[in-house]
Amino acid sequence: MDRPLARADRPTVTVCRGCCCGTTKKRPLVDHAARLDALRSMLGDTATVRVTDCLGPCERSDVVVVSPSPGARRAGARPVWLGLLNGRHEASAIADWVQAGGPGVADLPESLRRSPFRPSATATKV
């Protein structure tokens, strides 16, 4: 029987919910709360999901940062910043990727290939 990963052994998915991401101000037709709930539900005990204030790159809303598990990080994996996540299927693509191991372990799904970006020096460190 598979045991859930200990909190310290999992990837972390940081969801921006600051000034633009996750608000109806910029994306009025998106049910942001439902998408966050769906992501949490799909990930279950596979990852730690945390919500944060503005990460900085508002022009790329909605923004999510997927940080590798500690083991993958020690092996050289780095956080992956994903932006322009405004479709209906990105949450399931992120969940599938993280369940497969996430950064440094599994390849980024084809449906997310246009989403990664390098944050500017003024972006919040995750």
Secondary structure, 3 states (H helix, E strand, C coil): CCCCCCHHHCCEEEEECCCCCCCCCCCCCCCHHHHHHHHHHHHCCCCEEEEECCCCCHHHCCCEEEECCHHHHHCCCCCEEECCCCCCCHHHHHHHHHHCCCCCCCCCCHHHCCCEECCCCCCCCC
